[in-house]
């Protein structure tokens, strides 16, 4: 397998993981519509963003 194919496979897998993360995040928000507070603090969101 060439390096180009491996990079493509890596990016495809990363895209699938991010799609799943987005879907799960939406599920969390749709289940907690009645709550007035955020489950995630700004600090946690910043840590997640820096990890990606």
Order of alpha helices (4+ residues) and beta strands (2+ residues): alpha-alpha
